[in-house]
Amino acid sequence: MTERPAPVIPGLSYVRKLGAGGYADVYLYQQALPARRVAVKVLRDTDLGRGVAQRFRSEANAMAQLEHPHIVPVYATGSTTDGRPYLVMMYYPRASLAERVRAERLTVPEALRIGVQLASAVETAHRAGLLHRDIKPANVLTSQYGTPGLTDFGIAAEVSEAEDADTGVSVPWSPPEVLYVTAPATARSDVYSLAATVWHLLVGRSPFEQPGRDNSHYALMKRIRDQPVPDTGRPDVPASLERLLKAGMAKDPGLRPASAMDFARSLQVIEQELRLPRTEIVVAEEVAGPSAPGAGDDQTRMQGPQLLAAQTPTGQTPPTEDLHTRRRTPQVQGVNGPEDATVHRPATSLEHDLADDEQRRPPRVLAWSGGLVAVVLVAAGIWVATGGVRPEARPTTSPIHSEPVPDPGSAELPPGKPKIVGERTGAVVTFRWTYANPLPTDSYFYKLTENGRPRPVAEPWLRLPDQPRDKQVCLWVRVKRASGHDASRTFEKGCVR
């Protein structure tokens, strides 16, 4: 079949073809006014059905709503002379992440940086009420400055409409509830795809793809549903990142980080652990706007992208937020505002007089002076309450930060009971354990006998050499949460012969 020539679009001059997707082709054009190169995505046929056309319109509408440094902007939409819809987008000249990782493995710092940036973009989409539902390396383009841009919102959906089963998702990076339609897609479904994408950037293939094995969609779907998330196998990937990626791809959506923001902050914690520069989280915040004359007080406006400075987790965790019920924490006025500086309340003349009197007063009147001080302090409190003295303002560590930083991952949930699996190779026995709701900062205690002395271990595995070949070997393990919010103080047991 002869390939259809690029469409003629007024104001655009065809340069070359960039690629093709499942139902659309992408071309490079030179725009006349303003002069710039643009990427144009055009539906391949006009008779692909109403569903495909609707998805194409959904992509145009979704991307037009979202203004973010890491979301590919849409400039215009229209229809060709033969009736095929198209959309005009910013041109990203460098290879997509899918093309790049086929040739090289990304470093751990770069994978963390891109993960935070993509999570920022996804969080912005979620706050606008949109799920992406097809996050994968091929849908992450690279600008001339090397920054990633998330594209292909063709199957994006309003959160309230996410029950649609006809998603056409990409199997290798999709969560089991979406593949098997056991639950509607949610923000945690996009978190799964984010984690799978970061895993792919580190390894060069999707998480459940097995070299030399059957990697058909059917085989991948079974592995995604039934098999545990594999390790990356890279010695330079820290255990904390391995645990976060496994939490992000948990089979149960409730065990994943609650939001893309939580996932981004967890990546920041790992950056800090590795002593790397912290990648900034950029999201758009909803803030109350000034009321117009005659308008109600409940109007809001959308503010531009803001940098959210991460903080070291304090052990205090905000409740899990739902996209429909999320509320914004009131922001402290910035460095240019009158509320930024610390206000020190000067001592009043009354307080100076009390101090002088206390020094001059003989000991015999201490009881009487104590009563007088109490009365004066009550009066001073009433004076302050009525506006006589402005109370001291407490300085903020990060005036641009609007929400407390949660612990990494699904921090609201305690660690589950560890499931311990042992394997023997001759006289060497290796135990590994997994559990629900892991955090990068978790550590462990183990015992070699039920009444033995607990010993600490940093990683979720332990190798025991020189074990008797004819006897059962057992291990008792307990999870130690850094915040002290442990689920249980009891040890779980695992054995191997």
Summary of the structure (lengths in Angstrom):
residues: 497
radius of gyration: 29.2
end to end distance: 62.4
largest distance: 110.3
contacts: 1440
relative contact order: 0.09
helix: 29%
strand: 21%
